[in-house]
Amino acid sequence: MKKSTAIILFLMLCLGQQLSAQQNQSKTTPVSEKKVMIVYGSDECHHCTDTKKYLKENNIEFVFYDIDKNQEALKEMLFKLKNANISLNNLSIPVIDKQGVIFTNDIPFEAFLKKLN
């Protein structure tokens, strides 16, 4: 009897934790689902800092990930580039994810900034 009670309590505890985890996941919407522009770059990159400045000055909502400091963001960026068939050879940062459209700083910088609008 004690074993079956212990098993039932254990299963209830596990189920409760699983339900709690699912509720917490539904409360937090990932950035990529909010359709906010994502900028992958480096704080050491002048084009990246200029891009952030441009976005702030033009009141464009964005999230910046420093790929030098955030390995998960780097992996995510590389995954998106591969899926978009963008070559990783001579890759220029920043890399932009604008509502699922991925592009890089591979054109004159002023033209690149205009694509952000």
Jmol script that loads the backbone (N, CA, C; Angstrom):
load data "model"
ATOM      1  N   MET A   1       0.816  -1.193   0.000  1.00  0.00           N
ATOM      2  CA  MET A   1       0.000   0.000   0.000  1.00  0.00           C
ATOM      3  C   MET A   1       0.868   1.268   0.000  1.00  0.00           C
ATOM      4  N   LYS A   2       1.939   1.244   0.814  1.00  0.00           N
ATOM      5  CA  LYS A   2       2.826   2.403   0.876  1.00  0.00           C
ATOM      6  C   LYS A   2       3.514   2.633  -0.466  1.00  0.00           C
ATOM      7  N   LYS A   3       3.884   1.532  -1.151  1.00  0.00           N
ATOM      8  CA  LYS A   3       4.552   1.670  -2.447  1.00  0.00           C
ATOM      9  C   LYS A   3       3.609   2.296  -3.464  1.00  0.00           C
ATOM     10  N   SER A   4       2.382   1.843  -3.508  1.00  0.00           N
ATOM     11  CA  SER A   4       1.441   2.384  -4.489  1.00  0.00           C
ATOM     12  C   SER A   4       1.127   3.848  -4.189  1.00  0.00           C
ATOM     13  N   THR A   5       1.039   4.216  -2.922  1.00  0.00           N
ATOM     14  CA  THR A   5       0.809   5.610  -2.553  1.00  0.00           C
ATOM     15  C   THR A   5       2.003   6.463  -2.962  1.00  0.00           C
ATOM     16  N   ALA A   6       3.187   5.964  -2.729  1.00  0.00           N
ATOM     17  CA  ALA A   6       4.399   6.693  -3.109  1.00  0.00           C
ATOM     18  C   ALA A   6       4.473   6.859  -4.621  1.00  0.00           C
ATOM     19  N   ILE A   7       4.108   5.829  -5.370  1.00  0.00           N
ATOM     20  CA  ILE A   7       4.136   5.901  -6.836  1.00  0.00           C
ATOM     21  C   ILE A   7       3.121   6.923  -7.327  1.00  0.00           C
ATOM     22  N   ILE A   8       1.932   6.899  -6.750  1.00  0.00           N
ATOM     23  CA  ILE A   8       0.895   7.854  -7.155  1.00  0.00           C
ATOM     24  C   ILE A   8       1.342   9.285  -6.857  1.00  0.00           C
ATOM     25  N   LEU A   9       1.902   9.512  -5.684  1.00  0.00           N
ATOM     26  CA  LEU A   9       2.398  10.848  -5.337  1.00  0.00           C
ATOM     27  C   LEU A   9       3.507  11.294  -6.286  1.00  0.00           C
ATOM     28  N   PHE A  10       4.399  10.378  -6.614  1.00  0.00           N
ATOM     29  CA  PHE A  10       5.486  10.680  -7.541  1.00  0.00           C
ATOM     30  C   PHE A  10       4.931  11.069  -8.911  1.00  0.00           C
ATOM     31  N   LEU A  11       3.970  10.298  -9.422  1.00  0.00           N
ATOM     32  CA  LEU A  11       3.378  10.592 -10.728  1.00  0.00           C
ATOM     33  C   LEU A  11       2.643  11.931 -10.715  1.00  0.00           C
ATOM     34  N   MET A  12       1.936  12.221  -9.620  1.00  0.00           N
ATOM     35  CA  MET A  12       1.232  13.501  -9.516  1.00  0.00           C
ATOM     36  C   MET A  12       2.221  14.665  -9.497  1.00  0.00           C
ATOM     37  N   LEU A  13       3.325  14.481  -8.803  1.00  0.00           N
ATOM     38  CA  LEU A  13       4.359  15.513  -8.746  1.00  0.00           C
ATOM     39  C   LEU A  13       4.945  15.766 -10.132  1.00  0.00           C
ATOM     40  N   CYS A  14       5.252  14.694 -10.845  1.00  0.00           N
ATOM     41  CA  CYS A  14       5.815  14.823 -12.199  1.00  0.00           C
ATOM     42  C   CYS A  14       4.825  15.502 -13.131  1.00  0.00           C
ATOM     43  N   LEU A  15       3.560  15.099 -13.072  1.00  0.00           N
ATOM     44  CA  LEU A  15       2.535  15.691 -13.925  1.00  0.00           C
ATOM     45  C   LEU A  15       2.364  17.171 -13.602  1.00  0.00           C
ATOM     46  N   GLY A  16       2.379  17.510 -12.320  1.00  0.00           N
ATOM     47  CA  GLY A  16       2.250  18.904 -11.913  1.00  0.00           C
ATOM     48  C   GLY A  16       3.389  19.760 -12.428  1.00  0.00           C
ATOM     49  N   GLN A  17       4.610  19.232 -12.377  1.00  0.00           N
ATOM     50  CA  GLN A  17       5.763  19.977 -12.885  1.00  0.00           C
ATOM     51  C   GLN A  17       5.674  20.153 -14.391  1.00  0.00           C
ATOM     52  N   GLN A  18       5.204  19.124 -15.084  1.00  0.00           N
ATOM     53  CA  GLN A  18       5.079  19.204 -16.541  1.00  0.00           C
ATOM     54  C   GLN A  18       4.034  20.252 -16.923  1.00  0.00           C
ATOM     55  N   LEU A  19       2.897  20.266 -16.240  1.00  0.00           N
ATOM     56  CA  LEU A  19       1.862  21.259 -16.522  1.00  0.00           C
ATOM     57  C   LEU A  19       2.355  22.665 -16.222  1.00  0.00           C
ATOM     58  N   SER A  20       3.089  22.816 -15.137  1.00  0.00           N
ATOM     59  CA  SER A  20       3.638  24.118 -14.778  1.00  0.00           C
ATOM     60  C   SER A  20       4.614  24.610 -15.841  1.00  0.00           C
ATOM     61  N   ALA A  21       5.453  23.721 -16.336  1.00  0.00           N
ATOM     62  CA  ALA A  21       6.418  24.088 -17.381  1.00  0.00           C
ATOM     63  C   ALA A  21       5.697  24.502 -18.654  1.00  0.00           C
ATOM     64  N   GLN A  22       4.623  23.792 -19.014  1.00  0.00           N
ATOM     65  CA  GLN A  22       3.866  24.134 -20.216  1.00  0.00           C
ATOM     66  C   GLN A  22       3.200  25.493 -20.069  1.00  0.00           C
ATOM     67  N   GLN A  23       2.667  25.795 -18.892  1.00  0.00           N
ATOM     68  CA  GLN A  23       2.036  27.087 -18.669  1.00  0.00           C
ATOM     69  C   GLN A  23       3.056  28.209 -18.759  1.00  0.00           C
ATOM     70  N   ASN A  24       4.242  27.994 -18.214  1.00  0.00           N
ATOM     71  CA  ASN A  24       5.289  29.018 -18.282  1.00  0.00           C
ATOM     72  C   ASN A  24       5.728  29.259 -19.711  1.00  0.00           C
ATOM     73  N   GLN A  25       5.797  28.212 -20.529  1.00  0.00           N
ATOM     74  CA  GLN A  25       6.185  28.369 -21.924  1.00  0.00           C
ATOM     75  C   GLN A  25       5.156  29.181 -22.679  1.00  0.00           C
ATOM     76  N   SER A  26       3.881  28.964 -22.405  1.00  0.00           N
ATOM     77  CA  SER A  26       2.844  29.680 -23.134  1.00  0.00           C
ATOM     78  C   SER A  26       2.781  31.151 -22.737  1.00  0.00           C
ATOM     79  N   LYS A  27       3.273  31.509 -21.548  1.00  0.00           N
ATOM     80  CA  LYS A  27       3.248  32.891 -21.095  1.00  0.00           C
ATOM     81  C   LYS A  27       4.331  33.729 -21.745  1.00  0.00           C
ATOM     82  N   THR A  28       5.431  33.121 -22.135  1.00  0.00           N
ATOM     83  CA  THR A  28       6.538  33.866 -22.726  1.00  0.00           C
ATOM     84  C   THR A  28       6.596  33.573 -24.216  1.00  0.00           C
ATOM     85  N   THR A  29       6.397  34.595 -25.010  1.00  0.00           N
ATOM     86  CA  THR A  29       6.451  34.452 -26.452  1.00  0.00           C
ATOM     87  C   THR A  29       7.866  34.736 -26.911  1.00  0.00           C
ATOM     88  N   PRO A  30       8.485  33.799 -27.646  1.00  0.00           N
ATOM     89  CA  PRO A  30       9.839  34.048 -28.137  1.00  0.00           C
ATOM     90  C   PRO A  30       9.897  35.305 -28.999  1.00  0.00           C
ATOM     91  N   VAL A  31      11.045  35.954 -29.004  1.00  0.00           N
ATOM     92  CA  VAL A  31      11.238  37.180 -29.777  1.00  0.00           C
ATOM     93  C   VAL A  31      10.885  36.957 -31.234  1.00  0.00           C
ATOM     94  N   SER A  32      11.293  35.811 -31.796  1.00  0.00           N
ATOM     95  CA  SER A  32      11.054  35.565 -33.211  1.00  0.00           C
ATOM     96  C   SER A  32       9.572  35.483 -33.538  1.00  0.00           C
ATOM     97  N   GLU A  33       8.701  35.117 -32.567  1.00  0.00           N
ATOM     98  CA  GLU A  33       7.270  35.057 -32.811  1.00  0.00           C
ATOM     99  C   GLU A  33       6.619  36.428 -32.684  1.00  0.00           C
ATOM    100  N   LYS A  34       7.270  37.368 -32.041  1.00  0.00           N
ATOM    101  CA  LYS A  34       6.714  38.704 -31.875  1.00  0.00           C
ATOM    102  C   LYS A  34       6.942  39.556 -33.120  1.00  0.00           C
ATOM    103  N   LYS A  35       7.672  39.062 -34.076  1.00  0.00           N
ATOM    104  CA  LYS A  35       7.973  39.773 -35.315  1.00  0.00           C
ATOM    105  C   LYS A  35       8.796  41.035 -35.082  1.00  0.00           C
ATOM    106  N   VAL A  36       9.634  40.998 -34.075  1.00  0.00           N
ATOM    107  CA  VAL A  36      10.566  42.083 -33.821  1.00  0.00           C
ATOM    108  C   VAL A  36      11.821  41.797 -34.630  1.00  0.00           C
ATOM    109  N   MET A  37      12.390  42.832 -35.220  1.00  0.00           N
ATOM    110  CA  MET A  37      13.617  42.653 -35.988  1.00  0.00           C
ATOM    111  C   MET A  37      14.731  42.164 -35.067  1.00  0.00           C
ATOM    112  N   ILE A  38      15.494  41.198 -35.550  1.00  0.00           N
ATOM    113  CA  ILE A  38      16.625  40.671 -34.795  1.00  0.00           C
ATOM    114  C   ILE A  38      17.903  41.076 -35.514  1.00  0.00           C
ATOM    115  N   VAL A  39      18.839  41.615 -34.754  1.00  0.00           N
ATOM    116  CA  VAL A  39      20.137  42.016 -35.290  1.00  0.00           C
ATOM    117  C   VAL A  39      21.189  41.142 -34.622  1.00  0.00           C
ATOM    118  N   TYR A  40      21.913  40.380 -35.441  1.00  0.00           N
ATOM    119  CA  TYR A  40      23.028  39.570 -34.946  1.00  0.00           C
ATOM    120  C   TYR A  40      24.299  40.310 -35.315  1.00  0.00           C
ATOM    121  N   GLY A  41      25.144  40.553 -34.345  1.00  0.00           N
ATOM    122  CA  GLY A  41      26.373  41.273 -34.632  1.00  0.00           C
ATOM    123  C   GLY A  41      27.336  41.193 -33.470  1.00  0.00           C
ATOM    124  N   SER A  42      28.168  42.216 -33.364  1.00  0.00           N
ATOM    125  CA  SER A  42      29.174  42.281 -32.310  1.00  0.00           C
ATOM    126  C   SER A  42      29.286  43.724 -31.834  1.00  0.00           C
ATOM    127  N   ASP A  43      29.490  43.889 -30.549  1.00  0.00           N
ATOM    128  CA  ASP A  43      29.703  45.236 -30.018  1.00  0.00           C
ATOM    129  C   ASP A  43      31.021  45.827 -30.505  1.00  0.00           C
ATOM    130  N   GLU A  44      31.896  44.998 -31.049  1.00  0.00           N
ATOM    131  CA  GLU A  44      33.195  45.445 -31.566  1.00  0.00           C
ATOM    132  C   GLU A  44      33.116  45.880 -33.033  1.00  0.00           C
ATOM    133  N   CYS A  45      31.984  45.666 -33.674  1.00  0.00           N
ATOM    134  CA  CYS A  45      31.804  45.930 -35.111  1.00  0.00           C
ATOM    135  C   CYS A  45      31.175  47.311 -35.307  1.00  0.00           C
ATOM    136  N   HIS A  46      31.862  48.184 -36.057  1.00  0.00           N
ATOM    137  CA  HIS A  46      31.330  49.542 -36.230  1.00  0.00           C
ATOM    138  C   HIS A  46      30.045  49.561 -37.041  1.00  0.00           C
ATOM    139  N   HIS A  47      29.899  48.653 -38.019  1.00  0.00           N
ATOM    140  CA  HIS A  47      28.642  48.592 -38.776  1.00  0.00           C
ATOM    141  C   HIS A  47      27.490  48.142 -37.871  1.00  0.00           C
ATOM    142  N   CYS A  48      27.797  47.278 -36.923  1.00  0.00           N
ATOM    143  CA  CYS A  48      26.768  46.807 -35.981  1.00  0.00           C
ATOM    144  C   CYS A  48      26.316  47.935 -35.065  1.00  0.00           C
ATOM    145  N   THR A  49      27.264  48.694 -34.535  1.00  0.00           N
ATOM    146  CA  THR A  49      26.895  49.802 -33.651  1.00  0.00           C
ATOM    147  C   THR A  49      26.177  50.901 -34.432  1.00  0.00           C
ATOM    148  N   ASP A  50      26.597  51.141 -35.676  1.00  0.00           N
ATOM    149  CA  ASP A  50      25.909  52.123 -36.517  1.00  0.00           C
ATOM    150  C   ASP A  50      24.490  51.657 -36.854  1.00  0.00           C
ATOM    151  N   THR A  51      24.321  50.358 -37.053  1.00  0.00           N
ATOM    152  CA  THR A  51      22.992  49.806 -37.334  1.00  0.00           C
ATOM    153  C   THR A  51      22.080  49.987 -36.128  1.00  0.00           C
ATOM    154  N   LYS A  52      22.583  49.680 -34.939  1.00  0.00           N
ATOM    155  CA  LYS A  52      21.781  49.860 -33.719  1.00  0.00           C
ATOM    156  C   LYS A  52      21.391  51.331 -33.547  1.00  0.00           C
ATOM    157  N   LYS A  53      22.340  52.221 -33.802  1.00  0.00           N
ATOM    158  CA  LYS A  53      22.070  53.656 -33.685  1.00  0.00           C
ATOM    159  C   LYS A  53      20.978  54.076 -34.667  1.00  0.00           C
ATOM    160  N   TYR A  54      21.085  53.608 -35.906  1.00  0.00           N
ATOM    161  CA  TYR A  54      20.093  53.931 -36.939  1.00  0.00           C
ATOM    162  C   TYR A  54      18.700  53.444 -36.529  1.00  0.00           C
ATOM    163  N   LEU A  55      18.625  52.214 -36.037  1.00  0.00           N
ATOM    164  CA  LEU A  55      17.332  51.651 -35.640  1.00  0.00           C
ATOM    165  C   LEU A  55      16.720  52.444 -34.483  1.00  0.00           C
ATOM    166  N   LYS A  56      17.545  52.817 -33.518  1.00  0.00           N
ATOM    167  CA  LYS A  56      17.044  53.601 -32.379  1.00  0.00           C
ATOM    168  C   LYS A  56      16.560  54.973 -32.836  1.00  0.00           C
ATOM    169  N   GLU A  57      17.346  55.633 -33.696  1.00  0.00           N
ATOM    170  CA  GLU A  57      16.983  56.965 -34.183  1.00  0.00           C
ATOM    171  C   GLU A  57      15.690  56.945 -34.989  1.00  0.00           C
ATOM    172  N   ASN A  58      15.407  55.832 -35.644  1.00  0.00           N
ATOM    173  CA  ASN A  58      14.211  55.711 -36.477  1.00  0.00           C
ATOM    174  C   ASN A  58      13.076  54.967 -35.770  1.00  0.00           C
ATOM    175  N   ASN A  59      13.224  54.785 -34.465  1.00  0.00           N
ATOM    176  CA  ASN A  59      12.189  54.138 -33.645  1.00  0.00           C
ATOM    177  C   ASN A  59      11.739  52.793 -34.200  1.00  0.00           C
ATOM    178  N   ILE A  60      12.702  52.010 -34.643  1.00  0.00           N
ATOM    179  CA  ILE A  60      12.424  50.665 -35.142  1.00  0.00           C
ATOM    180  C   ILE A  60      12.756  49.686 -34.022  1.00  0.00           C
ATOM    181  N   GLU A  61      11.749  48.905 -33.626  1.00  0.00           N
ATOM    182  CA  GLU A  61      11.939  47.951 -32.531  1.00  0.00           C
ATOM    183  C   GLU A  61      12.843  46.813 -32.997  1.00  0.00           C
ATOM    184  N   PHE A  62      13.813  46.466 -32.159  1.00  0.00           N
ATOM    185  CA  PHE A  62      14.742  45.394 -32.506  1.00  0.00           C
ATOM    186  C   PHE A  62      15.326  44.778 -31.248  1.00  0.00           C
ATOM    187  N   VAL A  63      15.903  43.600 -31.439  1.00  0.00           N
ATOM    188  CA  VAL A  63      16.658  42.924 -30.390  1.00  0.00           C
ATOM    189  C   VAL A  63      18.047  42.676 -30.957  1.00  0.00           C
ATOM    190  N   PHE A  64      19.066  42.993 -30.178  1.00  0.00           N
ATOM    191  CA  PHE A  64      20.446  42.799 -30.619  1.00  0.00           C
ATOM    192  C   PHE A  64      21.065  41.633 -29.866  1.00  0.00           C
ATOM    193  N   TYR A  65      21.683  40.727 -30.614  1.00  0.00           N
ATOM    194  CA  TYR A  65      22.428  39.619 -30.020  1.00  0.00           C
ATOM    195  C   TYR A  65      23.893  39.752 -30.397  1.00  0.00           C
ATOM    196  N   ASP A  66      24.753  39.815 -29.390  1.00  0.00           N
ATOM    197  CA  ASP A  66      26.195  39.870 -29.612  1.00  0.00           C
ATOM    198  C   ASP A  66      26.689  38.436 -29.793  1.00  0.00           C
ATOM    199  N   ILE A  67      27.011  38.080 -31.025  1.00  0.00           N
ATOM    200  CA  ILE A  67      27.398  36.697 -31.333  1.00  0.00           C
ATOM    201  C   ILE A  67      28.784  36.346 -30.806  1.00  0.00           C
ATOM    202  N   ASP A  68      29.550  37.347 -30.381  1.00  0.00           N
ATOM    203  CA  ASP A  68      30.840  37.066 -29.743  1.00  0.00           C
ATOM    204  C   ASP A  68      30.646  36.561 -28.318  1.00  0.00           C
ATOM    205  N   LYS A  69      29.565  36.982 -27.690  1.00  0.00           N
ATOM    206  CA  LYS A  69      29.318  36.648 -26.286  1.00  0.00           C
ATOM    207  C   LYS A  69      28.212  35.616 -26.091  1.00  0.00           C
ATOM    208  N   ASN A  70      27.381  35.407 -27.100  1.00  0.00           N
ATOM    209  CA  ASN A  70      26.217  34.536 -26.969  1.00  0.00           C
ATOM    210  C   ASN A  70      26.296  33.420 -28.013  1.00  0.00           C
ATOM    211  N   GLN A  71      26.784  32.267 -27.598  1.00  0.00           N
ATOM    212  CA  GLN A  71      26.978  31.143 -28.520  1.00  0.00           C
ATOM    213  C   GLN A  71      25.655  30.619 -29.085  1.00  0.00           C
ATOM    214  N   GLU A  72      24.592  30.653 -28.292  1.00  0.00           N
ATOM    215  CA  GLU A  72      23.284  30.199 -28.782  1.00  0.00           C
ATOM    216  C   GLU A  72      22.795  31.109 -29.903  1.00  0.00           C
ATOM    217  N   ALA A  73      23.000  32.406 -29.751  1.00  0.00           N
ATOM    218  CA  ALA A  73      22.613  33.351 -30.797  1.00  0.00           C
ATOM    219  C   ALA A  73      23.439  33.121 -32.056  1.00  0.00           C
ATOM    220  N   LEU A  74      24.726  32.829 -31.889  1.00  0.00           N
ATOM    221  CA  LEU A  74      25.585  32.525 -33.034  1.00  0.00           C
ATOM    222  C   LEU A  74      25.064  31.300 -33.776  1.00  0.00           C
ATOM    223  N   LYS A  75      24.730  30.245 -33.042  1.00  0.00           N
ATOM    224  CA  LYS A  75      24.198  29.029 -33.667  1.00  0.00           C
ATOM    225  C   LYS A  75      22.885  29.317 -34.384  1.00  0.00           C
ATOM    226  N   GLU A  76      22.024  30.099 -33.743  1.00  0.00           N
ATOM    227  CA  GLU A  76      20.736  30.457 -34.342  1.00  0.00           C
ATOM    228  C   GLU A  76      20.948  31.237 -35.635  1.00  0.00           C
ATOM    229  N   MET A  77      21.884  32.193 -35.615  1.00  0.00           N
ATOM    230  CA  MET A  77      22.179  32.992 -36.798  1.00  0.00           C
ATOM    231  C   MET A  77      22.691  32.116 -37.935  1.00  0.00           C
ATOM    232  N   LEU A  78      23.631  31.226 -37.630  1.00  0.00           N
ATOM    233  CA  LEU A  78      24.187  30.346 -38.662  1.00  0.00           C
ATOM    234  C   LEU A  78      23.118  29.431 -39.240  1.00  0.00           C
ATOM    235  N   PHE A  79      22.228  28.934 -38.396  1.00  0.00           N
ATOM    236  CA  PHE A  79      21.122  28.088 -38.844  1.00  0.00           C
ATOM    237  C   PHE A  79      20.225  28.857 -39.815  1.00  0.00           C
ATOM    238  N   LYS A  80      19.890  30.093 -39.469  1.00  0.00           N
ATOM    239  CA  LYS A  80      19.033  30.914 -40.327  1.00  0.00           C
ATOM    240  C   LYS A  80      19.721  31.240 -41.649  1.00  0.00           C
ATOM    241  N   LEU A  81      21.021  31.524 -41.598  1.00  0.00           N
ATOM    242  CA  LEU A  81      21.757  31.813 -42.831  1.00  0.00           C
ATOM    243  C   LEU A  81      21.769  30.608 -43.759  1.00  0.00           C
ATOM    244  N   LYS A  82      22.006  29.427 -43.208  1.00  0.00           N
ATOM    245  CA  LYS A  82      22.014  28.211 -44.022  1.00  0.00           C
ATOM    246  C   LYS A  82      20.649  27.960 -44.632  1.00  0.00           C
ATOM    247  N   ASN A  83      19.588  28.145 -43.847  1.00  0.00           N
ATOM    248  CA  ASN A  83      18.230  27.935 -44.365  1.00  0.00           C
ATOM    249  C   ASN A  83      17.863  28.942 -45.443  1.00  0.00           C
ATOM    250  N   ALA A  84      18.449  30.127 -45.389  1.00  0.00           N
ATOM    251  CA  ALA A  84      18.198  31.161 -46.390  1.00  0.00           C
ATOM    252  C   ALA A  84      19.152  31.042 -47.577  1.00  0.00           C
ATOM    253  N   ASN A  85      19.967  29.993 -47.587  1.00  0.00           N
ATOM    254  CA  ASN A  85      20.956  29.761 -48.651  1.00  0.00           C
ATOM    255  C   ASN A  85      21.917  30.932 -48.814  1.00  0.00           C
ATOM    256  N   ILE A  86      22.300  31.520 -47.701  1.00  0.00           N
ATOM    257  CA  ILE A  86      23.291  32.597 -47.713  1.00  0.00           C
ATOM    258  C   ILE A  86      24.636  31.989 -47.351  1.00  0.00           C
ATOM    259  N   SER A  87      25.610  32.211 -48.213  1.00  0.00           N
ATOM    260  CA  SER A  87      26.934  31.637 -48.014  1.00  0.00           C
ATOM    261  C   SER A  87      27.580  32.179 -46.740  1.00  0.00           C
ATOM    262  N   LEU A  88      28.267  31.293 -46.049  1.00  0.00           N
ATOM    263  CA  LEU A  88      28.989  31.696 -44.843  1.00  0.00           C
ATOM    264  C   LEU A  88      30.402  32.164 -45.163  1.00  0.00           C
ATOM    265  N   ASN A  89      30.811  32.053 -46.430  1.00  0.00           N
ATOM    266  CA  ASN A  89      32.119  32.548 -46.858  1.00  0.00           C
ATOM    267  C   ASN A  89      32.072  34.069 -46.925  1.00  0.00           C
ATOM    268  N   ASN A  90      33.051  34.720 -46.368  1.00  0.00           N
ATOM    269  CA  ASN A  90      33.142  36.183 -46.364  1.00  0.00           C
ATOM    270  C   ASN A  90      31.877  36.838 -45.816  1.00  0.00           C
ATOM    271  N   LEU A  91      31.346  36.275 -44.767  1.00  0.00           N
ATOM    272  CA  LEU A  91      30.117  36.773 -44.158  1.00  0.00           C
ATOM    273  C   LEU A  91      30.354  38.132 -43.513  1.00  0.00           C
ATOM    274  N   SER A  92      29.468  39.072 -43.798  1.00  0.00           N
ATOM    275  CA  SER A  92      29.544  40.404 -43.197  1.00  0.00           C
ATOM    276  C   SER A  92      28.452  40.543 -42.148  1.00  0.00           C
ATOM    277  N   ILE A  93      28.813  41.136 -41.028  1.00  0.00           N
ATOM    278  CA  ILE A  93      27.805  41.423 -40.023  1.00  0.00           C
ATOM    279  C   ILE A  93      27.570  42.927 -40.001  1.00  0.00           C
ATOM    280  N   PRO A  94      26.405  43.337 -39.571  1.00  0.00           N
ATOM    281  CA  PRO A  94      25.378  42.559 -38.903  1.00  0.00           C
ATOM    282  C   PRO A  94      24.559  41.705 -39.866  1.00  0.00           C
ATOM    283  N   VAL A  95      23.948  40.679 -39.291  1.00  0.00           N
ATOM    284  CA  VAL A  95      22.980  39.846 -39.992  1.00  0.00           C
ATOM    285  C   VAL A  95      21.618  40.229 -39.434  1.00  0.00           C
ATOM    286  N   ILE A  96      20.657  40.413 -40.322  1.00  0.00           N
ATOM    287  CA  ILE A  96      19.328  40.875 -39.932  1.00  0.00           C
ATOM    288  C   ILE A  96      18.296  39.785 -40.193  1.00  0.00           C
ATOM    289  N   ASP A  97      17.408  39.612 -39.235  1.00  0.00           N
ATOM    290  CA  ASP A  97      16.210  38.785 -39.415  1.00  0.00           C
ATOM    291  C   ASP A  97      15.032  39.743 -39.305  1.00  0.00           C
ATOM    292  N   LYS A  98      14.504  40.130 -40.462  1.00  0.00           N
ATOM    293  CA  LYS A  98      13.384  41.073 -40.515  1.00  0.00           C
ATOM    294  C   LYS A  98      12.124  40.291 -40.846  1.00  0.00           C
ATOM    295  N   GLN A  99      11.427  39.863 -39.805  1.00  0.00           N
ATOM    296  CA  GLN A  99      10.195  39.085 -39.926  1.00  0.00           C
ATOM    297  C   GLN A  99      10.390  37.855 -40.803  1.00  0.00           C
ATOM    298  N   GLY A 100      11.499  37.171 -40.583  1.00  0.00           N
ATOM    299  CA  GLY A 100      11.779  35.934 -41.302  1.00  0.00           C
ATOM    300  C   GLY A 100      12.606  36.102 -42.560  1.00  0.00           C
ATOM    301  N   VAL A 101      12.814  37.335 -42.994  1.00  0.00           N
ATOM    302  CA  VAL A 101      13.665  37.604 -44.157  1.00  0.00           C
ATOM    303  C   VAL A 101      15.067  37.877 -43.625  1.00  0.00           C
ATOM    304  N   ILE A 102      16.011  37.045 -44.065  1.00  0.00           N
ATOM    305  CA  ILE A 102      17.380  37.133 -43.565  1.00  0.00           C
ATOM    306  C   ILE A 102      18.246  37.835 -44.605  1.00  0.00           C
ATOM    307  N   PHE A 103      19.018  38.832 -44.159  1.00  0.00           N
ATOM    308  CA  PHE A 103      19.970  39.472 -45.066  1.00  0.00           C
ATOM    309  C   PHE A 103      21.168  39.976 -44.279  1.00  0.00           C
ATOM    310  N   THR A 104      22.238  40.226 -45.015  1.00  0.00           N
ATOM    311  CA  THR A 104      23.496  40.628 -44.393  1.00  0.00           C
ATOM    312  C   THR A 104      23.940  41.980 -44.939  1.00  0.00           C
ATOM    313  N   ASN A 105      24.987  42.471 -44.357  1.00  0.00           N
ATOM    314  CA  ASN A 105      25.585  43.734 -44.779  1.00  0.00           C
ATOM    315  C   ASN A 105      26.561  43.447 -45.923  1.00  0.00           C
ATOM    316  N   ASP A 106      26.016  43.053 -47.070  1.00  0.00           N
ATOM    317  CA  ASP A 106      26.881  42.707 -48.208  1.00  0.00           C
ATOM    318  C   ASP A 106      26.716  43.680 -49.371  1.00  0.00           C
ATOM    319  N   ILE A 107      26.108  44.829 -49.087  1.00  0.00           N
ATOM    320  CA  ILE A 107      25.919  45.877 -50.092  1.00  0.00           C
ATOM    321  C   ILE A 107      26.439  47.179 -49.478  1.00  0.00           C
ATOM    322  N   PRO A 108      26.505  48.268 -50.258  1.00  0.00           N
ATOM    323  CA  PRO A 108      26.922  49.533 -49.641  1.00  0.00           C
ATOM    324  C   PRO A 108      26.087  49.822 -48.387  1.00  0.00           C
ATOM    325  N   PHE A 109      26.736  50.321 -47.351  1.00  0.00           N
ATOM    326  CA  PHE A 109      26.115  50.413 -46.034  1.00  0.00           C
ATOM    327  C   PHE A 109      24.849  51.267 -46.028  1.00  0.00           C
ATOM    328  N   GLU A 110      24.828  52.360 -46.759  1.00  0.00           N
ATOM    329  CA  GLU A 110      23.623  53.206 -46.802  1.00  0.00           C
ATOM    330  C   GLU A 110      22.440  52.438 -47.397  1.00  0.00           C
ATOM    331  N   ALA A 111      22.693  51.635 -48.418  1.00  0.00           N
ATOM    332  CA  ALA A 111      21.631  50.809 -49.011  1.00  0.00           C
ATOM    333  C   ALA A 111      21.170  49.739 -48.020  1.00  0.00           C
ATOM    334  N   PHE A 112      22.115  49.198 -47.267  1.00  0.00           N
ATOM    335  CA  PHE A 112      21.786  48.217 -46.233  1.00  0.00           C
ATOM    336  C   PHE A 112      20.852  48.834 -45.199  1.00  0.00           C
ATOM    337  N   LEU A 113      21.167  50.047 -44.750  1.00  0.00           N
ATOM    338  CA  LEU A 113      20.333  50.709 -43.747  1.00  0.00           C
ATOM    339  C   LEU A 113      18.917  50.950 -44.266  1.00  0.00           C
ATOM    340  N   LYS A 114      18.782  51.288 -45.541  1.00  0.00           N
ATOM    341  CA  LYS A 114      17.454  51.528 -46.119  1.00  0.00           C
ATOM    342  C   LYS A 114      16.603  50.261 -46.116  1.00  0.00           C
ATOM    343  N   LYS A 115      17.243  49.098 -46.210  1.00  0.00           N
ATOM    344  CA  LYS A 115      16.496  47.838 -46.183  1.00  0.00           C
ATOM    345  C   LYS A 115      15.883  47.566 -44.811  1.00  0.00           C
ATOM    346  N   LEU A 116      16.353  48.266 -43.796  1.00  0.00           N
ATOM    347  CA  LEU A 116      15.854  48.043 -42.437  1.00  0.00           C
ATOM    348  C   LEU A 116      14.473  48.653 -42.211  1.00  0.00           C
ATOM    349  N   ASN A 117      14.096  49.617 -43.025  1.00  0.00           N
ATOM    350  CA  ASN A 117      12.784  50.278 -42.862  1.00  0.00           C
ATOM    351  C   ASN A 117      11.648  49.407 -43.314  1.00  0.00           C
TER     352      ASN A 117
END
end "model"
wireframe off; spacefill off
backbone 0.3
color backbone group
